[in-house]
């Protein structure tokens, strides 16, 4: 059971004013890591109401990085992952509004709201605030500290899985009849099998002819759907996941050297290569060179 619990605190009424983010990373059903980052909000404006809730002041964050720098640290835990949040609509709005403010490409991920989970698993507790649910379950945490809230959120999911005898978060959602929210990094997403060559004049000597090509991370040269069409146009087979049939994993843009090794697809591909799989992991520049051959 793998997922990441996330919690944001904001400086004021704007969703694009995060001043702290906390994550609790669950791997194989165990909380493997939890951490928080302070963030200098773009307007550097704090409302008294928000400060009264979380206790973070302008003095606390005046020397902290703004969101784009923090994003580089947390992005590997979000892109292509399953997120959970308590009252997820708020945290997802903070994330997407802030990405939009800084013109940062949106990642793809899915998410589950633990308020909905709690209501489905424990329908008689009355109040479904994070504190109420956590207290009922005996979860001890420091409320409104981002990493602590993320921890409590993760524990709620773990308790819900135990209560429903679910071995994964997918099985939990299925048993409760809850659907995942999704963010997709490109528009009009098509199945990989829906791509076909634009011309029948294919060159069997092209390096991508007959090869299965998957992608991870945002491309800087084109939309991912366009890249998949280019693969199809030279006789290759675009794919949206890593399997034993994968020949190439293309890692988008500048994230190749720094962060791509932490994405879900990259982790899987690296593990498969270590076991002898012939997957070739390449950067976007090398992919463009292959297309041009």
ROMAR-227472 format. One record per residue (C-alpha): residue in one letter; x, y, z. Coordinates in steps of 0.5 Angstrom, whole numbers, padded with zeros to 4 digits, always signed. Layout:
AXYZ/...
***
This chain:
X+0000+0000+0000/X+0003+0006-0003/X+0001+0013-0002/X+0003+0020+0000/X-0001+0025+0005/X-0001+0032+0004/X-0003+0038+0008/X-0002+0046+0006/X-0002+0052+0011/X-0004+0059+0007/X-0002+0066+0009/X-0008+0069+0008/X-0015+0068+0004/X-0012+0066-0003/X-0011+0059-0005/X-0004+0061-0008/X-0001+0063-0001/X+0002+0057+0002/X+0007+0058+0008/X+0008+0051+0009/X+0007+0044+0006/X+0007+0038+0010/X+0008+0031+0007/X+0007+0024+0010/X+0010+0018+0005/X+0007+0011+0006/X+0011+0005+0003/X+0009-0002+0004/X+0003+0000+0009/X+0009+0004+0013/X+0010+0011+0014/X+0017+0011+0011/X+0018+0019+0012/X+0015+0025+0014/X+0017+0032+0013/X+0015+0040+0012/X+0018+0046+0009/X+0016+0053+0010/X+0015+0057+0004/X+0015+0065+0003/X+0008+0067+0000/X+0009+0071-0006/X+0005+0077-0003/X+0008+0076+0003/X+0001+0078+0006/X-0001+0074+0013/X-0008+0075+0015/X-0009+0075+0023/X-0014+0069+0022/X-0009+0065+0019/X-0004+0066+0023/X-0008+0065+0029/X-0010+0058+0026/X-0003+0055+0025/X+0002+0060+0028/X+0006+0061+0022/X+0008+0069+0022/X+0012+0073+0017/X+0018+0073+0021/X+0018+0065+0021/X+0018+0065+0013/X+0022+0072+0011/X+0028+0068+0009/X+0025+0062+0007/X+0024+0060-0001/X+0018+0061-0005/X+0014+0056-0008/X+0018+0054-0014/X+0024+0052-0010/X+0020+0048-0005/X+0017+0045-0011/X+0023+0042-0014/X+0024+0038-0007/X+0016+0036-0007/X+0015+0034-0014/X+0018+0027-0014/X+0013+0025-0008/X+0007+0028-0012/X+0008+0027-0020/X+0004+0020-0022/X+0003+0019-0014/X-0003+0017-0010/X-0005+0023-0006/X-0009+0023+0000/X-0011+0030+0004/X-0017+0031+0009/X-0022+0036+0006/X-0018+0035-0001/X-0021+0040-0004/X-0017+0045+0000/X-0011+0042-0001/X-0011+0041-0008/X-0014+0048-0010/X-0008+0051-0006/X-0003+0046-0010/X-0006+0048-0017/X-0007+0055-0016/X+0000+0056-0014/X+0003+0052-0019/X-0001+0057-0024/X+0001+0063-0021/X+0008+0061-0022/X+0007+0058-0029/X+0009+0051-0027/X+0007+0045-0031/X+0002+0041-0028/X+0004+0034-0026/X-0001+0028-0026/X-0003+0025-0020/X-0010+0022-0017/X-0012+0024-0010/X-0017+0021-0005/X-0021+0025+0001/X-0020+0023+0008/X-0027+0026+0010/X-0030+0022+0005/X-0026+0016+0007/X-0028+0017+0015/X-0035+0018+0013/X-0036+0012+0009/X-0032+0008+0015/X-0035+0011+0021/X-0041+0014+0019/X-0044+0015+0027/X-0038+0020+0030/X-0042+0026+0028/X-0036+0031+0027/X-0031+0029+0021/X-0026+0035+0022/X-0019+0032+0022/X-0018+0033+0030/X-0025+0029+0031/X-0023+0023+0027/X-0016+0023+0029/X-0018+0023+0037/X-0024+0018+0035/X-0018+0013+0033/X-0013+0015+0038/X-0008+0019+0033/X-0004+0024+0037/X-0001+0030+0033/X+0000+0037+0033/X-0006+0040+0029/X-0005+0045+0024/X+0003+0043+0024/X+0003+0041+0016/X+0007+0035+0017/X+0003+0033+0023/X-0003+0034+0020/X-0001+0030+0014/X+0001+0024+0019/X-0006+0024+0022/X-0009+0024+0015/X-0004+0018+0013/X-0006+0014+0019/X-0013+0015+0018/X-0012+0012+0011/X-0008+0006+0015/X-0014+0005+0020/X-0019+0005+0015/X-0016+0000+0011/X-0015-0004+0017/X-0022-0003+0019/X-0025-0006+0012/X-0019-0011+0011/X-0017-0007+0005/X-0010-0009+0003/X-0009-0003-0002/X-0012+0004-0002/X-0015+0002-0009/X-0018-0004-0005/X-0021+0001+0000/X-0024+0006-0005/X-0027+0000-0009/X-0030-0003-0002/X-0033+0004+0000/X-0035+0006-0007/X-0031+0012-0007/X-0027+0015-0014/X-0021+0018-0014/X-0020+0025-0016/X-0015+0026-0022/X-0011+0031-0025/X-0008+0030-0032/X-0002+0034-0035/X-0004+0034-0042/X-0011+0035-0045/X-0016+0030-0049/X-0012+0024-0046/X-0012+0018-0051/X-0010+0011-0050/X-0004+0009-0052/X-0007+0004-0057/X-0011+0010-0060/X-0005+0013-0063/X-0003+0010-0071/X+0001+0013-0076/X-0001+0019-0080/X+0002+0016-0086/X+0003+0009-0089/X+0010+0010-0091/X+0014+0007-0085/X+0022+0006-0085/X+0023+0000-0081/X+0031+0002-0080/X+0028+0008-0076/X+0031+0007-0069/X+0024+0007-0066/X+0021+0003-0071/X+0017-0003-0067/X+0020+0000-0060/X+0015+0001-0054/X+0016+0008-0052/X+0014+0011-0045/X+0014+0018-0042/X+0015+0021-0035/X+0016+0028-0033/X+0013+0034-0037/X+0016+0035-0044/X+0019+0042-0046/X+0019+0041-0053/X+0012+0039-0054/X+0006+0036-0051/X+0006+0029-0049/X+0001+0027-0053/X+0004+0030-0059/X+0011+0026-0057/X+0007+0020-0057/X+0004+0021-0064/X+0011+0022-0067/X+0013+0015-0064/X+0007+0012-0068/X+0009+0016-0074/X+0016+0013-0074/X+0013+0006-0073/X+0014+0006-0065/X+0009+0004-0060/X+0007+0009-0055/X+0006+0007-0048/X+0003+0010-0042/X+0006+0005-0037/X+0012+0001-0036/X+0012-0006-0037/X+0017-0012-0039/X+0015-0010-0047/X+0018-0003-0045/X+0024-0001-0050/X+0025+0006-0048/X+0023+0011-0042/X+0024+0018-0044/X+0025+0023-0038/X+0022+0030-0040/X+0026+0036-0040/X+0031+0039-0035/X+0028+0034-0029/X+0032+0028-0032/X+0039+0030-0029/X+0036+0032-0022/X+0029+0029-0020/X+0027+0024-0025/X+0030+0018-0022/X+0025+0019-0016/X+0018+0019-0020/X+0014+0013-0020/X+0016+0010-0027/X+0023+0012-0026/X+0024+0008-0020/X+0020+0002-0023/X+0025+0002-0030/X+0031+0003-0025/X+0029-0003-0021/X+0027-0007-0028/X+0034-0005-0031/X+0038-0007-0024/X+0034-0014-0025/X+0037-0015-0033/X+0031-0011-0036/X+0034-0008-0043/X+0030-0001-0042/X+0034+0005-0044/X+0032+0011-0040/X+0034+0017-0044/X+0033+0024-0043/X+0028+0029-0048/X+0034+0031-0052/X+0036+0024-0054/X+0029+0023-0056/X+0029+0028-0060/X+0035+0026-0064/X+0032+0019-0064/X+0026+0022-0068/X+0030+0026-0073/X+0034+0020-0075/
***
